Each structure stands twice: as C-alpha cells, then as structure tokens.
Amino acid sequence: MFMRKKIWEQKYEFLLILLFLFMSVTACSRYTINFDEFYTMQWCRSSFPDFLHEVLHDTSPFLYYFMIRPFAILTGQNIFMARLFSLAALLILFLIGTGFVKKNFGKKAMFFYLGILYLNPFMLQKSTEIRMYLWATAFTLLSGVFCYLLLTAPTRKNWILFTFFSLLSAYTHYYAVLAMVFLYLGILIYYIGKRNAKQLKNWLICSLVTVLAYFPFLLIAIAQIKESNGNWISEPDSRLEPLKALFVSEIPYSEYFYLLLMAGFTLFSFIALIRKKHVAYYWSFICCSAIWGITAFGIVFGELVKPIMLSRYLIMPVCLLFLGLAPAVKHINKYLILLMLLVFALIGGMRYQSALSSLKKDQTIHTLRFAEAQIKENDKIILVSGDDYLYNCSSYYIPQAELYYVGSFNAQLMLDDESHNEFWFFDSGNYLNQEELKNAGLTTEYFGEYQFGYLFFKIYRITKS
C-alpha cells in the first residue's frame, strides 16, 4: 500500500518520462544510421581484435563502445535495439531529477529540470542516437550530484562515488573530461576557503586516483589526437555558433531563448552566492560555469590554433548547467516557471512533429528490401568516390556484395573485370553515361530511385553483351 501511494504521488513525473519515451521511440528511425553511427555498428559486428584496434584509433574514449558491443551482439545487431540502448542513460537522468533534485531543491526545480532537459531541441535526436553522448551526459550529471554531496556531506562513500563517476564520464568523452576539471577545481577552492585540511587531503587522494586511473587513456587520447587532423571540424559562422546550433528549432530564434535563459540563471546563481554565501549557490555556479569556461577555451583555441568545437561535444556541460539551475529555480515565481515549461513543450512538440514528418518520408526500407531480393552473394556494386555515406551504408546494409569504389565512372573498368558479367551501379550524382556504355557494348537496366537516410541515388544493373 505504501509503495502504491508513493508511486501515485509521482504520477506526473512518470507521465512526463513515459511521454518522452513514447516521443523518442516513435520518432527514431528503425533502419537508417548517420555517418558516426555507422562506425559504431560496424565495429560492433567486427571481430574483437579488429574492434579493439578501431576503438583505440578513434577520436573518442573507449567506454561506450565496450558497453554497446555486447548489447548489440545479444540483440542481433539490430539498429532499432541499439538506439534503445541510449534510453537507459535517459532513465538515469530521470532518476536524478525525481531523486536528487526533488529531495534537495523541491518539486518546482524537479519539473523545471525535467522539462528543460527532455524538451530542448537536441535531446529528442540524441535520446536514441547510437552514440556516446547520452551516456557521457548521465555520468557527468552523476558526478555533478556527488560534487554537491561532497560540498554538503563529504563522506568516504561520496568521495569514492564522485571519483568513480568522474572516471566513467572521462572514459566516455573528452569534453566530459573538461567538465570534470570545473567540478574538481570547484571542490578544491571550496575547501581551501573553508581551510578544511581533512577534506583537502581527501581531495588530493581523489585527484591522484583519478589521474593515475586515467593516465593510460590520456596517452591513448594524445595518440588519437596526433593521428587525427580534425579536418571534420570547420570554422564556425560565429564564436557561439556551436552552442547556438544545439538549440535551433522549428521556432525562429529559439536558440537565443535558451542562451539567454542559461546566461540569466548563471548570473542569478552568482549574485545569490555573493549575497547569501550558501553552498547550494556555489555548487550551482560551478555547474553553470563549466559550459561557459569550455566555450571560452574553445573560442580562444580556435582563434590561435584551429577549431575544436562541435555542437554535440557541448551536450555534457550544457546538461550539467541544466542540473545546476535547480537551486535558483526555487526562487522563481511558479507561474513564470510554468510559462517556461510551456515554451519547452511547444519547442519539443514541434521538433517531434518534424521528426515524424522526416521519418514518414524516409524510404530506406524499400532499398533494403530491394537489396535483399535482387543483390546476391558476391555481386559487385560500383560506386563513384566522393560520397562516403553511400559507401558506408552500402557496405553495412549489403554485406553479401563486393564494393568497387572508383574515382570516376568508366566503362572500361567493367570490361576489364573478367570475374563479373553483371554490375550494380549506385548513382548518387548522375555519373552514368549511356553513350559510353553503348559504345562499349554494355547494356543497362534502370530500377528506379532509392534512398539511404538523407541520400538519394539511382540503381542500375549493367550487363556485358
């Protein structure tokens, strides 16, 4: 009876998480994978030595790949199931709200946290993406939770759990490492100010354990950075563009609403800290300062060396800021909070509608059915180089075929291939030259236009006479 009563008291919280889970599941693709997701799924079905080699040479830490690989194997490498793996991290974020935030800062702060976390423009996409960002966010926010507990109740258990989750976040994404720097520095400065020798000693032990446990992976990170030239990170349109891009939605200028809200609450926390000198506002300011400090560092590094910021890299410190807003929210009028929640719901609802519209238009499943029915073992598919996404999808979805990735469309290449009399040609750029094929004595059969995710292409079968 007590348990049933407790669940009923949290009915609105459960309704919110069920609503968002429904939105995430119904708006995510069952068949398509983006460029980065392809590598995750491809590595999951490779042999363990190949998997280990690829993970160590990627530009991200290893932990997420070791988590998703056994899950992907157990679920038959199913793309949809791999997407649902990210929802487990989403549930951790939910429990932080209904547990930690509600207990320490009240129901109003909890609903604000859940609303801004779940209904912002980027979360609906990332909640089911086959990437590490949601898990890195969960570990980062758990570190933030235990950072607060260390400032208010510095027990041995809390030091151990803070260190543990800090390492998990660092093992999952390099920008989570940057967020951890602010949490560690915040705790250090706090206990220096308190002149608490015992807790400073505990901080030193915690920091040494963290450094020693992370040091081997720091060497791997340095090797990865040296190996990669980072040419996929282009010069942003403006200094705040990577941060603004997270909040772009179907509503014009929604990004400015979120940025002003984030900046305003950060300023509020700082003023409250100065005036009241309460530990909750100090913790709030630590959590809020991470994203601004990381953004400033990225801007300066980009000006002096090269761009290093992508929008998705900032998700962890942004969500840490969302968590850190909780102490300030309880001082905001409930009707103003309700208005902001309605704005979050409007933006999230429009993003959901847009995702459903894109999903409805996607015809990748027709391509997969065509490939299963028509393309046989050891058939050869010709692709013109220049679109790696088409190559990745073809190699992943049609593993029974051989891929011939050529620099340009050339009929002579097919004539010189004595092992095949028929070729499939996936044409994503109107490369096929009917006149050239006719003069070479080759015939073509057109099967129509097909799709892999955002890419459309035509399928031809070319046969030697």
C-alpha positions, 0 to 999 in steps of 0.5 A: 500500500505504501509503495502504491501511494508513493508511486501515485504521488509521482504520477506526473513525473512518470507521465512526463518520462513515459511521454518522452519515451513514447516521443523518442521511440516513435520518432527514431528511425528503425533502419537508417544510421548517420555517418558516426553511427555507422562506425559504431555498428560496424565495429560492433559486428567486427571481430574483437581484435579488429574492434579493439584496434578501431576503438583505440584509433578513434577520436573518442574514449573507449567506454561506450563502445565496450558497453554497446558491443555486447548489447548489440551482439545479444540483440542481433545487431539490430539498429532499432535495439541499439538506439534503445540502448541510449534510453537507459542513460535517459532513465538515469537522468530521470532518476536524478531529477525525481531523486536528487533534485526533488529531495534537495531543491523541491518539486518546482526545480524537479519539473523545471529540470525535467522539462528543460532537459527532455524538451530542448531541441537536441535531446529528442535526436540524441535520446536514441542516437547510437552514440556516446553522448547520452551516456557521457551526459548521465555520468557527468550529471552523476558526478555533478550530484556527488560534487554537491554531496561532497560540498554538503556531506563529504563522506568516504562513500561520496568521495569514492562515488564522485571519483568513480563517476568522474572516471566513467564520464572521462572514459566516455568523452573528452569534453566530459573530461573538461567538465570534470576539471570545473567540478574538481577545481570547484571542490578544491577552492571550496575547501581551501576557503573553508581551510578544511585540511581533512577534506583537502587531503581527501581531495588530493587522494581523489585527484591522484586516483583519478589521474593515475586511473586515467593516465593510460587513456590520456596517452591513448587520447594524445595518440588519437589526437596526433593521428587525427587532423580534425579536418571534420571540424570547420570554422564556425559562422560565429564564436557561439555558433556551436552552442547556438546550433544545439538549440535551433528549432522549428521556432525562429530564434529559439536558440537565443531563448535558451542562451539567454535563459542559461546566461540569466540563471548563471548570473542569478546563481552568482549574485545569490552566492555573493549575497547569501554565501550558501553552498547550494549557490556555489555548487550551482555556479560551478555547474553553470560555469563549466559550459561557459569556461569550455566555450571560452577555451574553445573560442580562444583555441580556435582563434590561435590554433584551429577549431575544436568545437562541435555542437554535440561535444557541448551536450555534457556541460550544457546538461550539467548547467541544466542540473545546476539551475535547480537551486535558483529555480526555487526562487522563481515565481511558479507561474513564470516557471510554468510559462517556461515549461510551456515554451519547452513543450511547444519547442519539443512538440514541434521538433517531434512533429518534424521528426515524424514528418522526416521519418514518414518520408524516409524510404530506406526500407524499400532499398533494403528490401530491394537489396535483399531480393535482387543483390546476391552473394558476391555481386559487385556494386560500383560506386563513384568516390566522393560520397562516403555515406553511400559507401558506408551504408552500402557496405553495412546494409549489403554485406553479401556484395563486393564494393568497387569504389572508383574515382570516376565512372568508366566503362572500361573498368567493367570490361576489364573485370573478367570475374563479373558479367553483371554490375550494380551501379549506385548513382548518387550524382548522375555519373552514368553515361549511356553513350559510353556504355553503348559504345562499349557494348554494355547494356543497362537496366534502370530500377528506379530511385532509392534512398539511404537516410538523407541520400538519394541515388539511382540503381542500375544493373549493367550487363556485358553483351 
